[in-house]
Amino acid sequence: MVSTIPRPLMSYDEVLQLFEQAADDLDLEEEVRLLLRMPHRELHVGVPVRMDDGSVCVYRGYRVQHNGARGPYKGGVRYHPESNLDEVRTLASLMTWKCALSDLPFGGAKGGVQCDPKTMSANELKRLTRRYTQNIAHIIGINRDIPAPDMGTNAQTMAWMMDAYGQLEGHTPGIVTGKPIALGGSLGRESATGRGVVLVLQELCSDLGREPQSVRIAIQGKGNVGSWTARLAAEGGFPVVAVTDTSSGIYAEKGLDINALQAHLELGGRLSEFPQGVELTNEELLALDCDVLIPAAIGDVITDDNCDSVRADIIIEAANHPVSYNADASLRDRGAIIVPDILANAGGVIVSYFEWTQNIQQFRWEEKRVNHELARTITTAYRAVSSLAREKRCPMRHAAYLIAVERVAEAIRLRGFV
Ligand code: NAD
């Protein structure tokens, strides 16, 4: 069986428009633009897997390396039924800009397998991961391209990837990040993306003179990023009033007890069955009367179709590309502040960088050091973006692209690529 090609979730052209706007403003030479418009390499592989019932499925797998001027390619691997080449290409380009904005010595890449991990057994996922890794092994490497988890993948997936790569090349813990701690993963990596989101939120509130207690937050997504964002925001004194996942959601006007909610979920309960609130849908969450909306699930959830119903004045993009290009313009027209994905969710790749350096040095940092360095790195990026946005009176997204594109362009010129 070969899986079918579904509709694209997000488009490379949209990110390209953001790049072109920054390139225009930077007066970037045409040669550098030409190079940056085209991803370096796109690999499409068939991934045959023997299923538990004896049948064979061939899944579509991808790895796109967008630009490596600043260092080895870096980016997650997504397992999702709608994963496709254009989406992976889009996400790979976002990684180029994200790594440059946080001043990490990495280029941008992304991987994806078009599969539904929720319907597969652990053994099927293991066989899929091992075969996908073998099929992309010739283009990854500790100094070439370092995968990590993303939607639908986790530390276990990375452990299987590390082992499959190690069978070919010898033990190489630094080949992937986001590994289990026992295999060389970094302390603090699991919480890093959510922690980064909350650090950015705190910086923004301090800029706006807003006290956490008065800032009501709604979060879409209860996976790695959404859960940690909810937990750390609540710890920081922000009332988290609503949370949704694919199938259900919960709302409490005065704020949810996030620890109690987490315990309820760990016991197998659904969000909507949590007794201290009322059920709400994903559509209702996006249109909720709250101060900050944090989409932390999938791309393109706020589009032309629903952006007029969004009431939050601040949107923090914890997911990649949750706001479409047109919706972004409409929201800004009515005065909303949007913290772009390449800044807001950079915490994950920042701590992945720390994990990679620890693996290379064969040394482990304490969690306190990881969290401290994460805070320093993401806060520096936030301040650079917010002060440039103020100086140029432009949206934070444009300021972020100006900084990132200039850094990548400088590396291209210095290397003599063109
Ligand atoms: P995950 O697989 O752990 O969780 C995804 C969550 O989204 C789940 O709660 C799921 O129920 C929900 N979801 C899926 N489809 C949905 C839909 N149609 N409507 C509402 N909710 C839906 O994934 P994650 O690692 O938390 O990643 C979430 C987002 O953050 C992705 O866009 C990912 O690219 C981005 N991101 C993740 C990391 C990381 O370190 N994990 C880093 C940077 C960016």
Residues whose N, C-alpha, C, O or C-beta is under 5 A from the ligand:
A	BS01	NAD	P149 D150 M151 G152 T193 G221 K222 G223 N224 V225 G226 D245 T246 N282 A296 A297 I298 A318 A319 N320 N345 G348
